[in-house]
Amino acid sequence: MSFKEIYDVPKNHQLTINLPQTFPSKKKVMVTVEEMSLSKKEKMKLMKHAAVDPLYVQDMKEVNSDFDSINNEGL
């Protein structure tokens, strides 16, 4: 069984996780904590920065050139 929940990080940085009653009680669980993705405003700011980042621009040029021959084949 899988269970996923999003929590706000409290000031004391401690979380208490309440599992659903249907969750098996005689099993082991693995808890993974991941930082949530950024807000839409923060994502847009990073995307604007990436558009002028030299390494990102070079990577995109390479990917586009890799697919140029496929794009020109037609269906």
Backbone hydrogen bonds in HBPLUS format (Angstrom, degrees):
<---DONOR---> <-ACCEPTOR-->    atom                        ^
c    i                          cat <-CA-CA->   ^        H-A-AA   ^      H-
h    n   atom  resd res      DA  || num        DHA   H-A  angle D-A-AA Bond
n    s   type  num  typ     dist DA aas  dist angle  dist       angle   num
A0013-HIS N   A0010-PRO O   2.91 MM   3  5.19 160.6  1.95 113.6 119.7     1
A0023-PHE N   A0020-PRO O   3.00 MM   3  5.45 164.7  2.02 116.5 121.2     2
A0043-LYS N   A0039-SER O   2.88 MM   4  6.16 158.0  1.92 155.9 162.7     3
A0044-MET N   A0040-LYS O   2.94 MM   4  6.14 159.4  1.98 149.4 154.3     4
A0045-LYS N   A0041-LYS O   3.11 MM   4  6.35 152.7  2.19 142.9 150.1     5
A0046-LEU N   A0042-GLU O   3.07 MM   4  6.38 156.9  2.12 147.4 152.9     6
A0047-MET N   A0043-LYS O   2.87 MM   4  6.14 154.2  1.94 151.2 159.1     7
A0048-LYS N   A0044-MET O   2.94 MM   4  6.15 154.5  2.01 147.9 154.0     8
A0049-HIS N   A0045-LYS O   3.10 MM   4  6.36 150.3  2.19 141.3 149.5     9
A0050-ALA N   A0046-LEU O   2.87 MM   4  6.14 153.6  1.94 146.9 154.4    10
A0051-ALA N   A0047-MET O   3.08 MM   4  6.29 145.5  2.20 143.5 151.5    11
A0052-VAL N   A0049-HIS O   3.18 MM   3  5.72 154.8  2.24 111.1 118.1    12
A0053-ASP N   A0050-ALA O   3.05 MM   3  4.83 155.5  2.11  99.8 107.6    13
A0057-VAL N   A0053-ASP O   2.92 MM   4  6.10 168.8  1.93 164.7 168.3    14
A0058-GLN N   A0054-PRO O   2.97 MM   4  6.10 159.2  2.02 145.8 151.3    15
A0059-ASP N   A0055-LEU O   2.95 MM   4  6.17 159.5  2.00 147.7 153.5    16
A0060-MET N   A0056-TYR O   2.92 MM   4  6.19 159.2  1.96 153.9 159.4    17
A0061-LYS N   A0057-VAL O   3.01 MM   4  6.26 151.0  2.10 145.4 153.3    18
A0062-GLU N   A0058-GLN O   3.03 MM   4  6.33 156.0  2.09 150.4 156.5    19
A0063-VAL N   A0059-ASP O   2.98 MM   4  6.28 160.8  2.02 152.5 157.5    20
A0064-ASN N   A0060-MET O   2.92 MM   4  6.07 165.6  1.94 149.5 153.7    21
A0065-SER N   A0061-LYS O   2.93 MM   4  6.12 156.6  1.99 146.1 152.6    22
A0066-ASP N   A0062-GLU O   2.97 MM   4  6.16 148.2  2.07 145.1 153.7    23
A0067-PHE N   A0063-VAL O   3.22 MM   4  6.51 140.9  2.38 144.5 153.9    24
A0067-PHE N   A0064-ASN O   3.21 MM   3  5.29 129.4  2.48  96.1 108.7    25
A0068-ASP N   A0065-SER O   3.37 MM   3  5.04 153.6  2.44  93.8 101.3    26
A0071-ASN N   A0067-PHE O   2.94 MM   4  6.14 164.0  1.96 160.6 165.2    27
A0072-ASN N   A0068-ASP O   3.16 MM   4  6.33 140.8  2.32 146.4 155.6    28
A0073-GLU N   A0070-ILE O   3.18 MM   3  5.37 161.1  2.22 108.3 114.1    29
